[in-house]
Amino acid sequence: MTRRYSSGGRWEEPVAYSRAVAAGDYIFVSGCTAVAGGELVGGSDAYAQAVQCIANVAEALAGLGASLADVVRTRMLVTDISRWQEYGRAHGEAFADVRPAATMVQVAALIDPRMLIEIEADAYLPGAGQR
């Protein structure tokens, strides 16, 4: 059994995806950018964008009964790897006690050229797909 969560983001409907899907004991959170209330948060501040991305991951997890404490893996897609410390600082603050497996990869671009980072997350929560 699976459960789905939608944030109502503008790309979810036309691209036909869920913000998060709970399947079995896992929750898979789609890439979250620094968009809140339909607006990009943080401007050109990589740290601020990463903080908002993580807040969006947390919101998606909460929609399926989980939290950042349940995260076992993150993937950070960044447009400028030289700014890794700014992204990493936000990740470190959010996951200091959790310490999930993590990957940071530079990509050519994200869907909006102002976006600097997108974060995906996988969480483990027994029975997540059954709740």
Secondary structure, 3 states (H helix, E strand, C coil): CEEEECCCCCCHHHHCCCCEEEECCEEEEEEECCEECCEECCCCCHHHHHHHHHHHHHHHHHCCCCCHHHEEEEEEEECCHHHHHHHHHHHHHHHCCCCCEEEEEECCCCCCCCCCEEEEEEEECCCCCCC
